Amino acid sequence: MSRILITSALPYINGIKHLGTLAGSMLPADVYARFQRARGRETLYICATDEHGTPTELAAAEAGLDPASFCAEQHEVQHRLGRQFGLSWDHFGRSSSPQNHRLTQRFAQQLWEAGFIEERVTQQVYSNADKRFLPDRYVIGTCPHCGYESARGDQCENCTRVLDPADLLHPRSAVSGSTDIEIRGSKHLFLRQSLFSDKLRSWIESKRGNWPLLVTSIALKWLDEGLQDRGITRDLEWGVPVNAFEWGRNPEGQTPDIDGLAGKVFYVWYDAPIEYIGATWEWADARAQEAGTGPAAEADWERWWRQPQAADVKYVQFMGKDNVPFHTVGFPCTLMGVNEKVDAKGHWSVVNNAPWKLVDELKGFNWLDYYGGKFSTSQKRGVFMDHALELLPPDYWRWWIMANAPETSDATFGWEQFQAQVNADLADVLGNFVNRICKFTETRFEGIVPEGGAPGALDEKLEADVLAKLREYTEFMEDREYRKSAAALRQLWVLGNQYLTEAAPWTAIKTDRDRAAVAVRYGLNLAALFAKVSEPFIPFACEKISEALGEPFPATWPSLDGQGVLSALPPGRTIRAPEVLFKKVENEQVAEWRERFGGPEAETA
């Protein structure tokens, strides 16, 4: 595969995201995108704000804005904070974009005509107190499966079962808390997911061993419990309109009841994943506009998504475990459905000679907790992106989050552990190494990469050790094993400190300037190597190191064939010591932050 398409789960529009959102999707996707670009592969990293649904309407009303204005404002905030964290999206789009509207409607029409959507009158929850139908997630009650008392009407956060509001015991309105609710009939469109059960199972089973066990387990659990058809429309005003386009006929010759669907919009969990494609279209349009050529041709963005143009594309998704079902069932059903059709007798046939691409690799994450309790946007518990950047530069957060990525189990953020790890890894190991070798070069070699001397046994051993660790690190990065990658990268940094300790150029220079020159030259080349291979994790510090050494940034990944790994810097080049890369986090700061954001008591807060 020569091209890499990357998407991370769309952050919801209602508020600034916390560190758990970064850990579960956007940051690991960014690390992978930076790595693939450094490897020289054509890479497209797409993300967007998820803007539809009732929470948007309610948040906008609370802010005194209409939903469109609210979303525009919040999109700018999320985009700015993401860039400040170093998220290298090629495009950060919006699910309310015209492109996503058109795709959402086009896919619905094709699914209807292929026989995969049908009309049903459903019993919807209506709140007399709020004078409105309540979307699924705004009905709260007791889960009938596990007894969790705060389950939402779309999904139980505790047991992850998908629910309908009518399933809940003791339901109440999440808007007003009122139990004065009743069930009313309402016509809606349903995606016939049950028809896809065998195809989905075969596809998911083919991913065993390549996808994390977390992902395949969640997906197969849904299938084992019996895949249910899913309503894809809602009684809302803000969203992609259902009746704003020309519907065709289904295999039975029927067209939808447009009057009965008047005023409805598509369900946010139907249109949001389609925005991955929509945002790619937005990206292509933006590039065409910059070039002054007008709207992009479909081929400009479809080359990433449709066969045969996308035959050389590897599509990788990143998301938290709560998003896995919608990306292993709902979105694949949509794409499979627009590629094929089923007639009235249940016979399938291919209708799309340029099928849409399904995901190749799906990296799912567990949750990052805050002292054992959940980060919470609604309850303002934990550290959020804007506050994090007030406290420390982004690389501190990027490093700790990825070194503790919740890959095989939930991870927990605590100020004491955070302080200990960033001080040890960033300040004491990497920062100390770069500072020592650059300052010594300035004071004893006039800030010039020195000539002279021949490598000895210690230097040859260093080259062998570095190459072996670099190969291991690269393999972990290709496999998106982030904890192992961070550990291998730290071990590379340690090799540098160990080498300087053994080579001791500050001692050698007293009696053997050539030997000291060799050690300094190797040390500076180690720093250059660290800037290249650490960039996916800590890009801001690596840019400073590269600038100090006169190296291009971002750099290409070093060769793994053993040639030139530690010889990038030519003798005679001027270097300068950078400012302190990482200041240590002090105990007084930790005490202040615990007071501000909470400590272990957050678990029971």
N, C-alpha and C positions, 0 to 999 in steps of 0.2 A: 504494500500500500504506500503510495507516494504522497497522498494528501490526507490531512487529519482534520476532521470536523469535530468540534468540541462544543457541547452545550452544558450549561449548569442550570439547575432548577431556578425558575424565575422568582425573584424575591417579591413578596406581596407589597403593594403600594402603600399600605396603611402604616407608615411609621418607619423610623430609622431601624436598621437591622442590628441584632446583637452578635456577639462572637460566635454563638452556636450556628447562626445562619452562614457565617463565613466558613466555619469548619466543615459544614455539611455539604457544601456545593461550590460556592464561588471561588474560594481560595485554592482548594485542590485542583480545580479546573484551570485556574491561572498558572499554578506551578507546572502542570502538565503542558499547557500551551507554550509557556516560556521554554521548557525543555525541548519540545518538538521543534520550535523555531530555531533554537540553537543547534539542533541536529541537521538543520538545513531543509526541513520538510515544509511544504506549503501547508500552512495551518490557519484555520479560521475558527476563532473563539467567539461564540454568539451567546448573548444573554439579553434580558429585557425585564422591565417591570410588568408584573401581573396585575392588571388594573380593573378587572370587572368583578361583579359580585356585590352582595349586600354590605360587607364590611366597608367597601369604598363609599357606598351611598351614605352610610351612617357616619363615617369619619368625615366626609365632606360636609354633611349637615352640621356636625359638631364644630367644624372649623368655619362655618358660615360661608361655604363656597359651593358652587355646583360641582358635580363629579368631574367634569372635564377640566375645570380650572384647578381643582384639588390634585388631580392626577398629574397635570403638567408641572405643578409646583413640586410635588413629591418626587417625580421622576428626576428633576434637576438635582434635588438633594441627594438621592441615592446614587445618581451618576457621579456627582462630585466626590462624595465620600468613597465610592469604589475606586475612583482614579487616585485619590489620596492614599489609599491602601495599596496602590500599585496593581490593581486588577487591570490586566492588559486586554480587555475586550477588543475585538476588532469592530464590534458594533454592540451597543447597548440600546435595544429598541423598546417598543411599547406595544402591549397586546391590544391597545385601542387604536392602533395604526390602521389607515385605510387598507394597507396590504393584508393585514391579518383579518380584517373584516371580509375582504374579498375571498381569501382562502377558506375561512371558516364556512362561509356561505356556499362556496363552490364544492367543498368536500361534503357538506350536508346534502346538497342537491344530488351529487354523485352517489352517495350512500343510499338516498331514497330511491333513485332510479335503479340501483343495483339490488334493491330488496332488503337492505340492512337497517333501514329505519322504518318504524311504523308509528301510527298515532294511537294514543291510548288516553282514556279519561282516567285521571288519577285522583285519589283523595288527598287533597293538600291541606296543610295546617293554615288556618286563618285566625289571626289574633283580633278579637273584637276590641280589645283595649288599644291596639296599635292601628286598627283599621287597615290591615294589609295582610296579604299572604306572607308567610314566613319561609324564607329559603331554608334548606336543610340545616345548615350550620347555625341558624338562629332559632332552632328549637333545641332545647336542652332537657335532658331527663336521665333516667337510669337505664344503662345498657342491659338488654334482656339476656345477654350472653355471659357477662362477667360481673354485673351488678355495680359497675362504676357509676356514680351518681351524677357526674357532670359530663356525660357523653353528649356529643353533638349529633344532630340528625343526619349528618352525612357519614360520620365515621367516629368510632370510639377510640380516643387517644390511648386508652389503657390497653385494650386487647387488639387494636387495629382493625377490628371487623368493620366492613362497610355496612351502613345502616340506611334505612329510610326513616323519616320523622315518625311515621306511624308505628314503627317498631318500638319506640322509646316508651318506657314506663314512667308515669307521673310527669308528662311533658309540660314545659312552661316556655314562655317567650324569653329569649335572651335579650331582647330589646328593652322590655319593660318589667320582666319578671312575672308578668301576669299568667295565671293559669286559666284565664277566661279565653280559651281557644276552642275552636271547633273544626271539624273536617268538612271541606267543601270540594265538590268535583271541579276539576280543571283539566282541559285538554292539553296534552304535551306530546312531544316527539321522544321516542325511545330508540337508542342504539341497541340492536339485537346481539349483544355480546355473547349470549349463550350459544349462538351459531358458530362462534369462533373457538370454542373450548378445545377441540381436538387440534386445530391448527396452532393455537397458542401453546398447548402442552408440548407438541412436537418441537416447536421453535425454542421454547424455554429449556427443554431437556437437552437440546443441542448445544446450549450454552454452559452446561455443567462443566466445572473445571476451569472455565475461562472467566465466568462471573463469580463474584464473591458468594459464599454460601448464604450470607444474609439475604442477598437479592433473590436467588433462586428459591430459597425457602419461603420467603414472603409471597412470591409469585405463585408457586405451586400450591401454597396453602389456600389461596383464593380459588384456584381451580378445583382443589380437592373438596372444598366446601360447596361447590356448585356455582358456576359462573352465572350471575344474574344479568338480565337486560338492565340498561341504565338510562334513566331520563336525562336528556341533554338540552332541555329548555327549562326556563324558570319565569315566574311572574315578577319581573323586574323592569325598570325603565333603563338602567345603565348597562349596556352590553351590546353585543352584536345582534341586530334585529333579525328575527326569524322570517318575517313576511315581506322583506324589502327586496326580493329578487324573484325571478321567474322559475317556478318549480316545474320539473318534468314529470313523467309518469313512471310509476314503479312497475315491476314485472306483471302485476295484476291489472295494469291499466289505470291506476288511481292517481290522483293528485291530492296533496294535503288540503285540509280544510283551512284555507287562509284566514277566513273570518274568525274561526275558532282559535287561531294562533295569534291573532292581532294583539299587539302590545307586549308580546313575549320576546325574550332574548335567549341566546344560547347559554348554556351552563358554563361557568367559568372553567370547570375542569375539562370541558370539551374544547374550548377555544384556546386555553392557555398553552398546551403543548404544541398546537398548530403554529403558535407564535415563534417557535424555533425556526420554522420555515419562513414565516412572515418576516421575522427580523433579518433573515438572510436576504430576503427580497428588499427590505429597507436598506440594508448595507449596500446592495448592488445599486439601488437607486441613488443613494448618497454619493457613491463613487462616480456614477454617471453624471450627476449634477455638478460635482467638483470638476469633472473633465469637460463640462459644458456640452455634453452630448444628449441631454434630456433623460427621460426615464430609461431604466435599464431594460435590455432585452431579456425575455424569460430565460434564455440560455445562460445568461450571466449568473443567475442564482440557482437555476435548476441543475447546473453542472455539479452542485454539491449534494443534490437530493434525489435525482432521478436517474435510473439506469437508461441507457448504457453509459451516459456521461460520467456517472458517479461510481463506475466500476473500480476505480483506483482509490476511492475514499474509504477511510476507516472512521466510522462515526462513534464517538465516545460521549456518554452522558454521565453527569455527576449529580448526586442528590442525596438527601437524607432519607432514612428508612421509611418515614411516613409518606414520602412521595413515590416510593417504589411501585405500589400497585397501579397507580395511574399511568406509569410509563412502561409497565410490563403487560398491562391488560388494555386499558382504555385507549391510549394513543396507538398502540399496535393494531387494535381493532379498526380504528379509523383508517390507518394506512393500508392494512390488508383489504379493507372493504372498498376503498376507491381503486384498488388494483384488480378486483374481481367482482363477480355478481352471483346471486343465487336466484333461481327461478321459483315459481309458485310450488313446484314439486320438490324443492330442496336441492336441485342440481346446481353445482358450482361451475363457473367458467371464467376464464381470464378475459378482461375487457380493456386492460391498460397495457399497451406495448412499451410504455416507458414508466415502469412501476416506481413508486416512491420507496426510498431507502429506509429500512428498519435499522435500529441501533445495533452496532457490532459489539461494543463493550459498555457495560453499565457498572459504574462504581458507586455502590451505595454505602452510606455511612450511618453509624449509630449516632446517638446524641452526645453533645458536649453539655454537661451539667455545670451548675454553679454551686460549689460546695454541696453536691449531692441533690440539690433542688434544681428545677428547670429554669433556664433562662426564659423570660417571659416578656414579650413586647407589650401585651396588654397590661401586665402588672408592674412593668418597669423594673424588673428584677434582673440583676446581672450587669455586665459591662456592654455598652452599645458602641457602635463604630465611632460616633462623634466624640463620645467621652474618652474612648481608648486613645484617639489621636491627640486629645488634650493632654494626656498623661505622658505618653512616650511616642517616639517615632514608629512608623508602621512595621519596620523590620523586627522589632522585639515581638510584636504580636504574631506576625507571619511565622517567625521561627517557632515560637512556643506552640502555636496551634498545629502546625504541620508535624512537629516532632512528637506531638501527643494526639495525633489524628484518631478519632474514634472509629477505627476500622473494624475491629473484631468484637468490641464491646463499647458501652458508653464510657466516656472519659469525663473527668471532673476538673474544672478550673478552680484553683485556690491561690490566693496571693502569695503565700509562703513558697509553694512549689514553683510558681511562676518566677519569683525573685531568684530562687536558688538556681533554676535552670538557665535563665537568660544570663545571669552573672557568670556562671561556670562556662557555658558554651560560647556565648558571644563576646563577653568582656575578657575572660581569662584565657580562652583558647584562641579564637580567631583574632579578636581585636589585639590582644597582647602580641601575637605572632607578627602581624603586619606592622604594628607600631615598633616593635624591637628591631626588625630587619631594616625598615626604612630609616629609622633614626640613626642606626649604626652606619648605614651607607652614607648618610648626610655628614656625620661627624668624622668618619675615618676614610671615606672614599669620595669626598667632595660631591656627594649626591649623584655619582655616576656609576652605572653598572660596570663593575671592574673587569679588566682583562687579566690574563695570566693564570698560570697553574694548570694542572691536569687533574681530572677526576680520579679519585681513589676508590678503595673498597667501600668506604662509608657512603660515598655519593652513588656508586653503582647499586648498592643495596637499596638506597632511597628510591632510585628510579624504578627498581623492580617492585618495591612495596607500593609505591604510588600507583603504578600501572595496574597492579592486581586489585587494589582497592577502588580505583577509578572504574575498572570493568565491572566490579561488583555493584558499585553505586549506580552505574548506567543501567544495568540490568534491572535493578529495583525500580528505577525511575520509569523504564519502559513498561514495567508491570504495574505501575501505580501503587507500589507498596511504600507508603509515605513514612511510616515509622522506621522501617528498615532503611529507607533512603536517607533519612535524617541522621540515623545512627552511623551509616557508612560515611556520610559527608563529614560528620564530626570526627570520625576516625582519621579521615584525610587531614583535617586540621591538626589533629594530635600528632600525626607523623611529622608535620612541619615543626612543631615545638620540640619534639624529641630529637629531630635532626639538628636544630640549632643548639640544643643542650649538649649533644655529643660533639658536633663540629666545633663549637665554642670559638667563633671567629674573633671575639674580643680578647681571647687568650692567644690564639694562633698569630694574630697580627703583631704581637710583641717580638716574635722570633721568625715568623715565616709569612711574609705578606702575601705570597702567591697562594698559600694554603687558605689564608683568610679570604682572599679574593674568590676562590672556588666556592667556599661556603656561602659567601654573600651572594654570589651569582645564583647559586642553587636556591638560596632562601628567597631572593626576589622573584625567581621564576615560579617558586611555589606560591607566592602571593598572587602572581598573575594567573596561575592555574586556579587558585581558590576563587578569584573573581569570576572566572569563566563558569565554573561548575556550581558555584553557590548562588548564582544569579536567579534561578527559579524560586529559591526560598527567600533571599534577602537582597532584592535588586538595588535598593537605595545605597546600601553599604558597598555593594560590589561596583556600583558606578563610581563611588569615591575612590576605591582601590584602583580601578582601571585608570581613572584620571591621574592619580598620583604616579602611576607607572607608565603613563603615556600610551596605554593600550586602547584599542577601539572598544566601544560598548554600545549594545550588548555584543559579546564575542561569539564566535562559533564554538561548538563543542570540540574538545581536543580529540585527536585521533586515538583510537584504541589499539593501533598496530605497534605501538611502542616507540614510534619515531617522533621526536620533537616535543614530547610532553613537558619537559622541563628546560626548553631552550627557546622560548618565545621571545625573550628580551635580548636584543643584541648588545654586546659590550659597547660602551660609550654613550648609551642613552642616559639622559638626565631624568632622574626621579626625584620625588619630594615626599616627605612624610605627610600623610593625610592628618587631618584633625582627628581627635579621639573618635574612633568608630562607634564604640558602645560605652556609655557611662554606666556604672553599676547602679542598680536599683537599691536604694538605702532602706534601712529598717524604718526610718521616720516616714518615708513615703508609703511603705506598706501599711503602717499604722493609720496614716491619714486615709488611704484608699479603703481600708477595711471599714473605717468609720463612715465613709461616704457611701460605699456600695454594699456594705454588709459582709460578714464573715461566715463562719460555720452555722450561725443561726439562720442563714438563708434557707437551710434545708427544711426548717419547720415554719418559716415565715408564711 
